[in-house]
Amino acid sequence: MELSPTENYTWESYFAELFNDCVEQYDDGNTDFESWFTEDDLNFLDSIGYREREFFDFVEDHCRSEGQDPTAMTALLIAAVRRDYLNVVQKGVTSEKIVPPSDLPAKSADLDGIPWLPRIIAKAKAKLRGEMDPDTMYGCGGDRSFCAKHHIHLADFLRTVWAAGDDDRRIVEFVKNGGRWA
């Protein structure tokens, strides 16, 4: 990386370059994501509240879809929300808690008649706090399908969950209004 991983002003450029470098490694057949990152890269990911495995998940899905879904920009926008939450709400202190997949609502669960909504809300809350289990991805195929169906960008859904706090009814209304606040 030519950019400094500690430079707040250019963090998004560092993220984009790192993402592109990892896409190249994946495309070259290297799927051992633990070998992708330098110490500077790991420090950078830690500084924005990102984990190696979730970075890999976005790169892998990006490559498997030939760059269509999720895009590198989607990964960056989600990273920006997580980074902001880490800095604003968590005051730069990462959570030590991990939400195991067994604590998430079932894929078949619904809220106010909307399938998948309880699950994606729980995942979004865990993503915001940096508590995702390595085997769970905010932005997986199911999440992307849910957001596409309701015309909501994954990063916007994440921001909505943050803004709603503990009031899941606000999230329900946001979803029912096609990604717009009532």
Buried (B, 14 or more C-beta within 10 A) or exposed (E): EEBEBEEEEBBBBBBBBBBEBBBEBBEEEEEEBEEBBEEBBBEBBBBBBBBBBBBBBBBBBBBEEEEEBBEBEBBBBBBBBBBBBBBEEBEEEBBEEEBEEEEBBEEEBEBEEBBBBBBBBBBBBBBBBBBBBEEBBBBBEBBBEBBEEBEBBBBBBBBBBBEBEEEBEBBBBBBBEEBEEE
